[in-house]
Amino acid sequence: MVTTLFLRPTVLVPATLLVVYLAYRLFVKLKPSKLPNIPIIGAKKDDWFPVLQAAWRNTLDFKAALLLVDKEHKNEAVLLPFASNISNMVLLPRSDTQWVIDQPDSVLNLHTKVEDDLQIDYTVTDPHLIHNPTHHKLITTTLTNQVGNLVPDLIDEAEWAFGEHWGSPQEYTDVCVYETLRCAIGNVTNRVFLGKPMCRNKDLLALAMAFAQDIPVGSQLLLMVPKPLRPLAALLITIPNKLHTWRYLNLIRPLIKKRLAEYDARQRDPEDKSLSPPPNDFLQWSIDQARTSGDPYMYKPDTLGGRVLLVSFASLHTSSFALTHAVLDLASSKQEYISELREEIESVLAEHGGQWNKRALSKMEKLDSTLRESQRMNSFVTLGLGRRVMAKDGITAPSGVRLPYGMDISVPGYTVFKDNVLYPDADQFQPFRFSQQRRDLMERSESYLKSAGKAWATTSNEYIAFGHGRNACPGRFFASSELKLMLAHIVMNYDFEMQETRPKNLWFGINRVPPMKATIRVKKRVAASS
């Protein structure tokens, strides 16, 4: 009976792949001579294969592994194996954080590690979009600089999106926080990426969200396949990626062709009054950049559409997680916190004639602090500043560990955010923790720069939710403005039925995410002003 069951293809194929994978890891990848002689987190004294067995234990309970490091190895480097990176991850002590930041890309490289972690050559239909990321310049310059001009569109879309996904219930009604917020964020974000009405195309948003799930799932499966076999395995594993990309491009291609034609018409006759002014969105900036480059590949519709899809991938999940956490934190805290936020928003808007703008948003320090504190409490970043050693002869970290070429490194993230010395009462959600710190600094006549260092989008060695240094998240200034506007709309337009306890976050291997199915009860706020 057992033999017959094992010979079934649905059992035999995965079992065979697992055996091949373990053999590959044991006899090809796990060469002890390549590993630094440092403690192996998760290994036990009598283990036959300590690295492999540690990886299994750590993947099942990564939180426990991180807490063990903080308790017993806080000031030293350790080997931290886990399922998708069994023998190649050194966790440096937090004292090495600034050293990691200071290293040039030729020594410690972020992009090489990310491209390998996400198996970009297989999971993205056109990997050249990643290897030649011209869109990064648009994000760091144009998108960041245009935030102030985009505020009216963001507010307009937030009003529409919450009307669509939360409605105007007169009595308390259950809403699934993550599911509804990721749809609303999809609308608001794509208002800036693609403009209206495409930002409200449900099929397009569904495909973008599906693609955002395809890459992490596909990459994790591919990393479990021996490298020589990945091209073959990718043909099957990445079918969803290709299908969703193809469908997405089919939907967006007519819009891109229309925009390209209008661009060319404006170039031929700038005085043509029949042409509308060019839209102020990411797609249009990409078209301007592509046409200016003179490279035909750059302005192919599928190239332009692929760039928008990749930028959506980079933003949808992280923004959805951040806003979901903030709403869950507020709904399970104190009504007084929500009242204080409303008072601040009303006061600042009154100072600005009731108009939302960049200056008004920057003065809402309690709103900013709430999101920064929520991200501190719930950050997706459990390991920070992931890099790959690119120095051919390796390099020695200040903590003394010798890191060979090809080794991956990180610094602590989760345990730093939970440090009671850095963040007193670190396990408590204190939404105005950082706004109070900003006020204290200003009262001591400290510089504005020091005060601004406590703003949500500002990074430091102790706050790496957005990364830190020259490789920090390039879109964080836009994301922080967008999510502050959306959270402000929520607290000004809806009442929460306060919860006694906050639903617990979930751990998937090394990643921590909000409870996807958690619900809260909301109703339309009486006499609300947006």
Contacts in CASP RR format, 6 or more apart in sequence:
PFRMAT RR
TARGET T0000
AUTHOR 0000-0000-0000
METHOD contacts of the structure
MODEL  1
MVTTLFLRPTVLVPATLLVVYLAYRLFVKLKPSKLPNIPIIGAKKDDWFP
VLQAAWRNTLDFKAALLLVDKEHKNEAVLLPFASNISNMVLLPRSDTQWV
IDQPDSVLNLHTKVEDDLQIDYTVTDPHLIHNPTHHKLITTTLTNQVGNL
VPDLIDEAEWAFGEHWGSPQEYTDVCVYETLRCAIGNVTNRVFLGKPMCR
NKDLLALAMAFAQDIPVGSQLLLMVPKPLRPLAALLITIPNKLHTWRYLN
LIRPLIKKRLAEYDARQRDPEDKSLSPPPNDFLQWSIDQARTSGDPYMYK
PDTLGGRVLLVSFASLHTSSFALTHAVLDLASSKQEYISELREEIESVLA
EHGGQWNKRALSKMEKLDSTLRESQRMNSFVTLGLGRRVMAKDGITAPSG
VRLPYGMDISVPGYTVFKDNVLYPDADQFQPFRFSQQRRDLMERSESYLK
SAGKAWATTSNEYIAFGHGRNACPGRFFASSELKLMLAHIVMNYDFEMQE
TRPKNLWFGINRVPPMKATIRVKKRVAASS
5 11 0 8 1.000
6 12 0 8 1.000
6 15 0 8 1.000
17 224 0 8 1.000
17 225 0 8 1.000
20 226 0 8 1.000
20 229 0 8 1.000
21 224 0 8 1.000
21 225 0 8 1.000
21 226 0 8 1.000
22 52 0 8 1.000
24 226 0 8 1.000
25 52 0 8 1.000
25 86 0 8 1.000
25 87 0 8 1.000
26 49 0 8 1.000
26 52 0 8 1.000
28 226 0 8 1.000
29 86 0 8 1.000
29 87 0 8 1.000
29 88 0 8 1.000
30 49 0 8 1.000
30 51 0 8 1.000
30 52 0 8 1.000
30 86 0 8 1.000
30 87 0 8 1.000
34 87 0 8 1.000
34 404 0 8 1.000
35 51 0 8 1.000
35 79 0 8 1.000
35 87 0 8 1.000
36 77 0 8 1.000
36 79 0 8 1.000
36 90 0 8 1.000
36 401 0 8 1.000
36 402 0 8 1.000
36 403 0 8 1.000
36 404 0 8 1.000
36 407 0 8 1.000
38 76 0 8 1.000
38 77 0 8 1.000
38 78 0 8 1.000
38 79 0 8 1.000
38 90 0 8 1.000
38 401 0 8 1.000
39 73 0 8 1.000
39 76 0 8 1.000
39 78 0 8 1.000
39 79 0 8 1.000
40 50 0 8 1.000
40 51 0 8 1.000
40 54 0 8 1.000
40 78 0 8 1.000
40 79 0 8 1.000
40 81 0 8 1.000
41 54 0 8 1.000
41 58 0 8 1.000
41 65 0 8 1.000
41 68 0 8 1.000
41 69 0 8 1.000
41 73 0 8 1.000
41 78 0 8 1.000
41 79 0 8 1.000
41 80 0 8 1.000
41 81 0 8 1.000
41 91 0 8 1.000
42 53 0 8 1.000
42 54 0 8 1.000
42 57 0 8 1.000
42 58 0 8 1.000
42 65 0 8 1.000
42 68 0 8 1.000
42 81 0 8 1.000
43 50 0 8 1.000
43 51 0 8 1.000
43 53 0 8 1.000
43 54 0 8 1.000
44 50 0 8 1.000
44 53 0 8 1.000
47 53 0 8 1.000
47 54 0 8 1.000
51 79 0 8 1.000
51 81 0 8 1.000
51 86 0 8 1.000
51 87 0 8 1.000
52 81 0 8 1.000
52 86 0 8 1.000
54 79 0 8 1.000
54 81 0 8 1.000
55 81 0 8 1.000
55 82 0 8 1.000
55 83 0 8 1.000
55 86 0 8 1.000
55 87 0 8 1.000
56 83 0 8 1.000
57 65 0 8 1.000
58 65 0 8 1.000
58 80 0 8 1.000
58 81 0 8 1.000
58 82 0 8 1.000
59 82 0 8 1.000
59 83 0 8 1.000
59 509 0 8 1.000
59 510 0 8 1.000
60 509 0 8 1.000
61 507 0 8 1.000
62 82 0 8 1.000
62 382 0 8 1.000
62 507 0 8 1.000
62 509 0 8 1.000
62 510 0 8 1.000
63 382 0 8 1.000
63 414 0 8 1.000
63 507 0 8 1.000
63 512 0 8 1.000
65 80 0 8 1.000
65 82 0 8 1.000
66 382 0 8 1.000
66 412 0 8 1.000
66 414 0 8 1.000
66 415 0 8 1.000
67 415 0 8 1.000
69 78 0 8 1.000
69 80 0 8 1.000
69 91 0 8 1.000
69 412 0 8 1.000
69 415 0 8 1.000
70 412 0 8 1.000
70 415 0 8 1.000
73 93 0 8 1.000
74 93 0 8 1.000
74 94 0 8 1.000
75 93 0 8 1.000
75 95 0 8 1.000
75 399 0 8 1.000
76 93 0 8 1.000
76 399 0 8 1.000
76 401 0 8 1.000
77 90 0 8 1.000
77 91 0 8 1.000
77 92 0 8 1.000
77 93 0 8 1.000
77 96 0 8 1.000
77 397 0 8 1.000
77 399 0 8 1.000
77 400 0 8 1.000
77 401 0 8 1.000
78 90 0 8 1.000
78 91 0 8 1.000
79 87 0 8 1.000
79 89 0 8 1.000
79 90 0 8 1.000
79 91 0 8 1.000
80 89 0 8 1.000
80 90 0 8 1.000
80 91 0 8 1.000
80 383 0 8 1.000
80 410 0 8 1.000
81 87 0 8 1.000
81 89 0 8 1.000
82 89 0 8 1.000
82 509 0 8 1.000
82 510 0 8 1.000
83 220 0 8 1.000
83 224 0 8 1.000
83 509 0 8 1.000
84 117 0 8 1.000
84 220 0 8 1.000
84 223 0 8 1.000
84 224 0 8 1.000
85 117 0 8 1.000
85 223 0 8 1.000
85 408 0 8 1.000
88 406 0 8 1.000
88 407 0 8 1.000
88 408 0 8 1.000
89 408 0 8 1.000
89 409 0 8 1.000
89 410 0 8 1.000
90 401 0 8 1.000
90 403 0 8 1.000
90 407 0 8 1.000
90 408 0 8 1.000
90 409 0 8 1.000
90 410 0 8 1.000
91 383 0 8 1.000
91 409 0 8 1.000
91 410 0 8 1.000
91 411 0 8 1.000
91 412 0 8 1.000
92 100 0 8 1.000
92 397 0 8 1.000
92 399 0 8 1.000
92 401 0 8 1.000
92 409 0 8 1.000
92 410 0 8 1.000
92 411 0 8 1.000
93 399 0 8 1.000
93 411 0 8 1.000
93 412 0 8 1.000
94 411 0 8 1.000
94 412 0 8 1.000
94 416 0 8 1.000
94 461 0 8 1.000
95 398 0 8 1.000
95 399 0 8 1.000
96 397 0 8 1.000
96 398 0 8 1.000
96 399 0 8 1.000
96 411 0 8 1.000
97 385 0 8 1.000
97 411 0 8 1.000
97 461 0 8 1.000
97 464 0 8 1.000
97 468 0 8 1.000
98 461 0 8 1.000
99 397 0 8 1.000
99 398 0 8 1.000
100 108 0 8 1.000
100 385 0 8 1.000
100 386 0 8 1.000
100 387 0 8 1.000
100 409 0 8 1.000
100 411 0 8 1.000
101 385 0 8 1.000
101 461 0 8 1.000
101 468 0 8 1.000
101 469 0 8 1.000
103 387 0 8 1.000
103 395 0 8 1.000
105 111 0 8 1.000
105 390 0 8 1.000
106 390 0 8 1.000
106 391 0 8 1.000
107 389 0 8 1.000
107 390 0 8 1.000
107 391 0 8 1.000
107 395 0 8 1.000
108 387 0 8 1.000
108 388 0 8 1.000
108 389 0 8 1.000
108 390 0 8 1.000
108 395 0 8 1.000
108 409 0 8 1.000
109 387 0 8 1.000
109 388 0 8 1.000
109 390 0 8 1.000
110 385 0 8 1.000
110 386 0 8 1.000
110 387 0 8 1.000
110 388 0 8 1.000
110 471 0 8 1.000
112 388 0 8 1.000
112 390 0 8 1.000
113 386 0 8 1.000
113 387 0 8 1.000
113 388 0 8 1.000
113 408 0 8 1.000
114 120 0 8 1.000
115 121 0 8 1.000
115 130 0 8 1.000
115 131 0 8 1.000
116 388 0 8 1.000
117 219 0 8 1.000
117 223 0 8 1.000
118 215 0 8 1.000
118 216 0 8 1.000
118 219 0 8 1.000
119 218 0 8 1.000
119 219 0 8 1.000
119 222 0 8 1.000
119 223 0 8 1.000
119 230 0 8 1.000
119 234 0 8 1.000
120 127 0 8 1.000
120 130 0 8 1.000
120 131 0 8 1.000
121 127 0 8 1.000
122 219 0 8 1.000
122 222 0 8 1.000
122 230 0 8 1.000
122 231 0 8 1.000
122 234 0 8 1.000
122 237 0 8 1.000
122 238 0 8 1.000
123 214 0 8 1.000
123 215 0 8 1.000
123 218 0 8 1.000
123 219 0 8 1.000
123 222 0 8 1.000
123 234 0 8 1.000
123 238 0 8 1.000
123 241 0 8 1.000
124 130 0 8 1.000
124 215 0 8 1.000
124 241 0 8 1.000
124 310 0 8 1.000
125 241 0 8 1.000
125 242 0 8 1.000
125 245 0 8 1.000
125 246 0 8 1.000
126 302 0 8 1.000
126 303 0 8 1.000
126 306 0 8 1.000
128 297 0 8 1.000
129 135 0 8 1.000
129 303 0 8 1.000
129 306 0 8 1.000
129 307 0 8 1.000
129 310 0 8 1.000
130 310 0 8 1.000
134 289 0 8 1.000
134 293 0 8 1.000
134 298 0 8 1.000
134 307 0 8 1.000
135 286 0 8 1.000
135 307 0 8 1.000
135 310 0 8 1.000
135 311 0 8 1.000
136 474 0 8 1.000
137 289 0 8 1.000
138 282 0 8 1.000
138 285 0 8 1.000
138 286 0 8 1.000
138 289 0 8 1.000
139 311 0 8 1.000
139 474 0 8 1.000
139 475 0 8 1.000
139 478 0 8 1.000
140 474 0 8 1.000
140 475 0 8 1.000
142 285 0 8 1.000
143 192 0 8 1.000
143 282 0 8 1.000
143 285 0 8 1.000
143 475 0 8 1.000
143 478 0 8 1.000
144 474 0 8 1.000
144 475 0 8 1.000
144 477 0 8 1.000
144 478 0 8 1.000
146 280 0 8 1.000
147 358 0 8 1.000
147 477 0 8 1.000
147 478 0 8 1.000
147 481 0 8 1.000
148 357 0 8 1.000
148 358 0 8 1.000
148 481 0 8 1.000
149 280 0 8 1.000
150 192 0 8 1.000
150 280 0 8 1.000
150 478 0 8 1.000
151 356 0 8 1.000
151 357 0 8 1.000
151 358 0 8 1.000
151 361 0 8 1.000
151 481 0 8 1.000
151 485 0 8 1.000
152 356 0 8 1.000
153 191 0 8 1.000
153 192 0 8 1.000
153 195 0 8 1.000
153 196 0 8 1.000
154 188 0 8 1.000
154 191 0 8 1.000
154 192 0 8 1.000
154 481 0 8 1.000
154 482 0 8 1.000
154 485 0 8 1.000
154 486 0 8 1.000
155 356 0 8 1.000
155 485 0 8 1.000
155 489 0 8 1.000
155 530 0 8 1.000
156 191 0 8 1.000
157 187 0 8 1.000
157 188 0 8 1.000
157 191 0 8 1.000
157 196 0 8 1.000
157 199 0 8 1.000
158 184 0 8 1.000
158 188 0 8 1.000
158 485 0 8 1.000
158 486 0 8 1.000
158 489 0 8 1.000
159 489 0 8 1.000
159 530 0 8 1.000
160 187 0 8 1.000
160 200 0 8 1.000
161 183 0 8 1.000
161 184 0 8 1.000
161 186 0 8 1.000
161 187 0 8 1.000
161 188 0 8 1.000
162 184 0 8 1.000
162 489 0 8 1.000
162 490 0 8 1.000
162 493 0 8 1.000
162 494 0 8 1.000
164 183 0 8 1.000
164 184 0 8 1.000
164 187 0 8 1.000
165 175 0 8 1.000
165 180 0 8 1.000
165 181 0 8 1.000
165 183 0 8 1.000
165 184 0 8 1.000
166 175 0 8 1.000
166 180 0 8 1.000
166 184 0 8 1.000
166 494 0 8 1.000
166 522 0 8 1.000
167 524 0 8 1.000
168 524 0 8 1.000
169 522 0 8 1.000
169 523 0 8 1.000
169 524 0 8 1.000
170 523 0 8 1.000
170 524 0 8 1.000
171 523 0 8 1.000
172 495 0 8 1.000
172 497 0 8 1.000
172 521 0 8 1.000
172 522 0 8 1.000
172 523 0 8 1.000
173 521 0 8 1.000
173 522 0 8 1.000
173 523 0 8 1.000
174 519 0 8 1.000
174 520 0 8 1.000
174 521 0 8 1.000
175 519 0 8 1.000
175 520 0 8 1.000
175 521 0 8 1.000
175 522 0 8 1.000
176 517 0 8 1.000
176 518 0 8 1.000
176 519 0 8 1.000
177 324 0 8 1.000
177 327 0 8 1.000
177 328 0 8 1.000
177 514 0 8 1.000
177 518 0 8 1.000
177 519 0 8 1.000
177 520 0 8 1.000
178 320 0 8 1.000
178 321 0 8 1.000
178 324 0 8 1.000
178 514 0 8 1.000
178 515 0 8 1.000
178 516 0 8 1.000
178 517 0 8 1.000
178 518 0 8 1.000
179 516 0 8 1.000
179 517 0 8 1.000
181 320 0 8 1.000
181 323 0 8 1.000
181 324 0 8 1.000
181 327 0 8 1.000
182 209 0 8 1.000
182 316 0 8 1.000
182 317 0 8 1.000
182 320 0 8 1.000
182 324 0 8 1.000
183 205 0 8 1.000
184 486 0 8 1.000
185 316 0 8 1.000
185 319 0 8 1.000
185 320 0 8 1.000
185 323 0 8 1.000
185 482 0 8 1.000
185 486 0 8 1.000
186 199 0 8 1.000
186 205 0 8 1.000
186 208 0 8 1.000
186 209 0 8 1.000
186 312 0 8 1.000
186 316 0 8 1.000
187 199 0 8 1.000
187 200 0 8 1.000
187 205 0 8 1.000
188 199 0 8 1.000
188 482 0 8 1.000
188 486 0 8 1.000
189 199 0 8 1.000
189 312 0 8 1.000
189 315 0 8 1.000
189 316 0 8 1.000
189 319 0 8 1.000
189 482 0 8 1.000
190 198 0 8 1.000
190 199 0 8 1.000
190 204 0 8 1.000
190 205 0 8 1.000
190 208 0 8 1.000
190 312 0 8 1.000
191 199 0 8 1.000
191 281 0 8 1.000
192 281 0 8 1.000
192 282 0 8 1.000
192 478 0 8 1.000
192 482 0 8 1.000
193 199 0 8 1.000
193 281 0 8 1.000
193 282 0 8 1.000
193 283 0 8 1.000
193 308 0 8 1.000
193 311 0 8 1.000
193 312 0 8 1.000
194 252 0 8 1.000
194 255 0 8 1.000
194 281 0 8 1.000
194 282 0 8 1.000
194 283 0 8 1.000
194 308 0 8 1.000
195 279 0 8 1.000
195 281 0 8 1.000
195 283 0 8 1.000
198 204 0 8 1.000
198 252 0 8 1.000
198 255 0 8 1.000
199 205 0 8 1.000
201 251 0 8 1.000
203 247 0 8 1.000
203 251 0 8 1.000
204 248 0 8 1.000
204 251 0 8 1.000
204 252 0 8 1.000
207 244 0 8 1.000
207 247 0 8 1.000
207 248 0 8 1.000
207 251 0 8 1.000
208 248 0 8 1.000
208 309 0 8 1.000
208 312 0 8 1.000
208 313 0 8 1.000
208 316 0 8 1.000
209 316 0 8 1.000
210 240 0 8 1.000
210 244 0 8 1.000
211 241 0 8 1.000
211 244 0 8 1.000
211 245 0 8 1.000
211 248 0 8 1.000
211 309 0 8 1.000
211 312 0 8 1.000
211 313 0 8 1.000
212 312 0 8 1.000
212 313 0 8 1.000
212 316 0 8 1.000
212 317 0 8 1.000
214 238 0 8 1.000
214 240 0 8 1.000
214 241 0 8 1.000
214 244 0 8 1.000
215 241 0 8 1.000
215 313 0 8 1.000
218 237 0 8 1.000
218 238 0 8 1.000
218 241 0 8 1.000
221 233 0 8 1.000
221 237 0 8 1.000
222 230 0 8 1.000
222 233 0 8 1.000
222 234 0 8 1.000
222 237 0 8 1.000
225 233 0 8 1.000
245 306 0 8 1.000
245 309 0 8 1.000
248 305 0 8 1.000
248 306 0 8 1.000
248 309 0 8 1.000
249 301 0 8 1.000
249 302 0 8 1.000
249 305 0 8 1.000
249 306 0 8 1.000
249 309 0 8 1.000
252 305 0 8 1.000
252 308 0 8 1.000
253 301 0 8 1.000
253 302 0 8 1.000
253 305 0 8 1.000
255 283 0 8 1.000
256 283 0 8 1.000
256 287 0 8 1.000
256 301 0 8 1.000
256 304 0 8 1.000
256 305 0 8 1.000
257 301 0 8 1.000
259 279 0 8 1.000
259 283 0 8 1.000
259 284 0 8 1.000
259 287 0 8 1.000
260 287 0 8 1.000
260 291 0 8 1.000
260 299 0 8 1.000
260 301 0 8 1.000
262 275 0 8 1.000
262 276 0 8 1.000
262 278 0 8 1.000
263 278 0 8 1.000
263 287 0 8 1.000
263 288 0 8 1.000
263 291 0 8 1.000
264 291 0 8 1.000
265 272 0 8 1.000
265 275 0 8 1.000
266 272 0 8 1.000
266 275 0 8 1.000
266 278 0 8 1.000
267 291 0 8 1.000
278 284 0 8 1.000
278 288 0 8 1.000
282 308 0 8 1.000
282 311 0 8 1.000
283 304 0 8 1.000
283 305 0 8 1.000
283 308 0 8 1.000
286 304 0 8 1.000
286 307 0 8 1.000
286 308 0 8 1.000
287 299 0 8 1.000
287 304 0 8 1.000
289 298 0 8 1.000
290 298 0 8 1.000
290 299 0 8 1.000
290 303 0 8 1.000
290 304 0 8 1.000
291 299 0 8 1.000
293 299 0 8 1.000
297 303 0 8 1.000
315 475 0 8 1.000
315 479 0 8 1.000
318 380 0 8 1.000
318 479 0 8 1.000
319 479 0 8 1.000
319 482 0 8 1.000
319 483 0 8 1.000
321 378 0 8 1.000
321 380 0 8 1.000
321 513 0 8 1.000
321 514 0 8 1.000
322 371 0 8 1.000
322 374 0 8 1.000
322 375 0 8 1.000
322 479 0 8 1.000
322 483 0 8 1.000
323 483 0 8 1.000
323 486 0 8 1.000
323 487 0 8 1.000
324 514 0 8 1.000
325 374 0 8 1.000
325 375 0 8 1.000
325 377 0 8 1.000
325 378 0 8 1.000
325 505 0 8 1.000
325 514 0 8 1.000
326 370 0 8 1.000
326 371 0 8 1.000
326 374 0 8 1.000
326 375 0 8 1.000
326 483 0 8 1.000
326 487 0 8 1.000
327 487 0 8 1.000
327 490 0 8 1.000
327 520 0 8 1.000
328 502 0 8 1.000
328 503 0 8 1.000
328 514 0 8 1.000
328 515 0 8 1.000
328 518 0 8 1.000
328 520 0 8 1.000
329 370 0 8 1.000
329 373 0 8 1.000
329 374 0 8 1.000
329 377 0 8 1.000
329 378 0 8 1.000
329 429 0 8 1.000
329 431 0 8 1.000
329 502 0 8 1.000
330 337 0 8 1.000
330 338 0 8 1.000
330 370 0 8 1.000
330 431 0 8 1.000
330 491 0 8 1.000
330 496 0 8 1.000
331 496 0 8 1.000
331 497 0 8 1.000
331 498 0 8 1.000
331 499 0 8 1.000
331 502 0 8 1.000
331 520 0 8 1.000
332 498 0 8 1.000
332 499 0 8 1.000
332 500 0 8 1.000
332 501 0 8 1.000
332 502 0 8 1.000
332 503 0 8 1.000
333 429 0 8 1.000
333 431 0 8 1.000
333 498 0 8 1.000
334 498 0 8 1.000
335 498 0 8 1.000
337 370 0 8 1.000
337 431 0 8 1.000
337 432 0 8 1.000
338 491 0 8 1.000
338 496 0 8 1.000
340 366 0 8 1.000
340 432 0 8 1.000
341 366 0 8 1.000
341 367 0 8 1.000
341 370 0 8 1.000
341 431 0 8 1.000
341 488 0 8 1.000
341 491 0 8 1.000
342 491 0 8 1.000
342 492 0 8 1.000
344 364 0 8 1.000
344 365 0 8 1.000
344 366 0 8 1.000
344 367 0 8 1.000
345 364 0 8 1.000
345 367 0 8 1.000
345 488 0 8 1.000
345 491 0 8 1.000
345 492 0 8 1.000
346 529 0 8 1.000
348 360 0 8 1.000
348 363 0 8 1.000
348 364 0 8 1.000
349 355 0 8 1.000
349 356 0 8 1.000
349 360 0 8 1.000
351 360 0 8 1.000
351 363 0 8 1.000
352 359 0 8 1.000
352 360 0 8 1.000
356 485 0 8 1.000
358 481 0 8 1.000
361 481 0 8 1.000
361 484 0 8 1.000
361 485 0 8 1.000
364 484 0 8 1.000
364 488 0 8 1.000
365 434 0 8 1.000
365 435 0 8 1.000
365 438 0 8 1.000
365 439 0 8 1.000
365 455 0 8 1.000
366 431 0 8 1.000
366 432 0 8 1.000
366 435 0 8 1.000
367 484 0 8 1.000
367 487 0 8 1.000
367 488 0 8 1.000
368 434 0 8 1.000
368 435 0 8 1.000
368 455 0 8 1.000
368 456 0 8 1.000
368 480 0 8 1.000
368 484 0 8 1.000
369 431 0 8 1.000
369 432 0 8 1.000
369 433 0 8 1.000
369 434 0 8 1.000
369 435 0 8 1.000
369 436 0 8 1.000
369 438 0 8 1.000
369 454 0 8 1.000
369 456 0 8 1.000
370 431 0 8 1.000
370 432 0 8 1.000
370 487 0 8 1.000
371 456 0 8 1.000
371 480 0 8 1.000
371 483 0 8 1.000
371 484 0 8 1.000
371 487 0 8 1.000
372 434 0 8 1.000
372 454 0 8 1.000
372 455 0 8 1.000
372 456 0 8 1.000
372 463 0 8 1.000
373 429 0 8 1.000
373 430 0 8 1.000
373 431 0 8 1.000
373 432 0 8 1.000
373 433 0 8 1.000
373 434 0 8 1.000
374 429 0 8 1.000
374 431 0 8 1.000
375 456 0 8 1.000
375 465 0 8 1.000
376 417 0 8 1.000
376 423 0 8 1.000
376 463 0 8 1.000
376 465 0 8 1.000
377 417 0 8 1.000
377 429 0 8 1.000
378 505 0 8 1.000
378 512 0 8 1.000
378 514 0 8 1.000
379 413 0 8 1.000
379 414 0 8 1.000
379 417 0 8 1.000
379 465 0 8 1.000
379 512 0 8 1.000
380 465 0 8 1.000
380 511 0 8 1.000
380 512 0 8 1.000
380 513 0 8 1.000
381 413 0 8 1.000
381 414 0 8 1.000
381 464 0 8 1.000
381 465 0 8 1.000
381 467 0 8 1.000
382 413 0 8 1.000
382 414 0 8 1.000
382 510 0 8 1.000
382 511 0 8 1.000
382 512 0 8 1.000
383 410 0 8 1.000
383 411 0 8 1.000
383 412 0 8 1.000
383 413 0 8 1.000
383 414 0 8 1.000
383 510 0 8 1.000
384 410 0 8 1.000
384 411 0 8 1.000
384 412 0 8 1.000
384 413 0 8 1.000
384 464 0 8 1.000
384 467 0 8 1.000
385 410 0 8 1.000
385 411 0 8 1.000
385 464 0 8 1.000
385 467 0 8 1.000
385 468 0 8 1.000
386 408 0 8 1.000
386 409 0 8 1.000
386 410 0 8 1.000
386 411 0 8 1.000
387 408 0 8 1.000
387 409 0 8 1.000
387 410 0 8 1.000
388 406 0 8 1.000
388 407 0 8 1.000
388 408 0 8 1.000
388 409 0 8 1.000
389 395 0 8 1.000
389 403 0 8 1.000
389 404 0 8 1.000
389 405 0 8 1.000
389 406 0 8 1.000
389 407 0 8 1.000
389 408 0 8 1.000
389 409 0 8 1.000
390 405 0 8 1.000
390 406 0 8 1.000
391 405 0 8 1.000
392 405 0 8 1.000
393 405 0 8 1.000
394 402 0 8 1.000
394 403 0 8 1.000
394 404 0 8 1.000
394 405 0 8 1.000
394 407 0 8 1.000
395 402 0 8 1.000
395 403 0 8 1.000
396 402 0 8 1.000
396 403 0 8 1.000
397 403 0 8 1.000
397 409 0 8 1.000
403 409 0 8 1.000
411 464 0 8 1.000
413 464 0 8 1.000
414 512 0 8 1.000
416 422 0 8 1.000
416 462 0 8 1.000
416 464 0 8 1.000
417 423 0 8 1.000
417 426 0 8 1.000
417 463 0 8 1.000
417 465 0 8 1.000
418 426 0 8 1.000
418 427 0 8 1.000
419 426 0 8 1.000
420 426 0 8 1.000
422 462 0 8 1.000
423 433 0 8 1.000
429 502 0 8 1.000
434 454 0 8 1.000
434 455 0 8 1.000
434 456 0 8 1.000
435 454 0 8 1.000
437 454 0 8 1.000
438 451 0 8 1.000
438 452 0 8 1.000
438 454 0 8 1.000
438 455 0 8 1.000
441 450 0 8 1.000
441 451 0 8 1.000
441 454 0 8 1.000
442 448 0 8 1.000
442 451 0 8 1.000
452 458 0 8 1.000
453 460 0 8 1.000
455 480 0 8 1.000
456 480 0 8 1.000
456 484 0 8 1.000
457 466 0 8 1.000
457 476 0 8 1.000
457 477 0 8 1.000
457 479 0 8 1.000
457 480 0 8 1.000
459 465 0 8 1.000
459 466 0 8 1.000
459 467 0 8 1.000
459 468 0 8 1.000
459 469 0 8 1.000
459 472 0 8 1.000
459 476 0 8 1.000
460 468 0 8 1.000
461 468 0 8 1.000
466 472 0 8 1.000
466 473 0 8 1.000
466 476 0 8 1.000
467 473 0 8 1.000
473 479 0 8 1.000
489 530 0 8 1.000
492 525 0 8 1.000
492 528 0 8 1.000
492 529 0 8 1.000
492 530 0 8 1.000
493 524 0 8 1.000
493 525 0 8 1.000
493 528 0 8 1.000
493 530 0 8 1.000
494 522 0 8 1.000
494 523 0 8 1.000
494 524 0 8 1.000
494 525 0 8 1.000
494 528 0 8 1.000
495 522 0 8 1.000
495 523 0 8 1.000
495 524 0 8 1.000
495 525 0 8 1.000
496 520 0 8 1.000
496 521 0 8 1.000
496 522 0 8 1.000
497 520 0 8 1.000
497 521 0 8 1.000
497 522 0 8 1.000
497 523 0 8 1.000
499 520 0 8 1.000
503 514 0 8 1.000
503 515 0 8 1.000
503 518 0 8 1.000
504 515 0 8 1.000
505 512 0 8 1.000
505 513 0 8 1.000
505 514 0 8 1.000
505 515 0 8 1.000
506 512 0 8 1.000
506 513 0 8 1.000
506 514 0 8 1.000
506 515 0 8 1.000
506 516 0 8 1.000
END
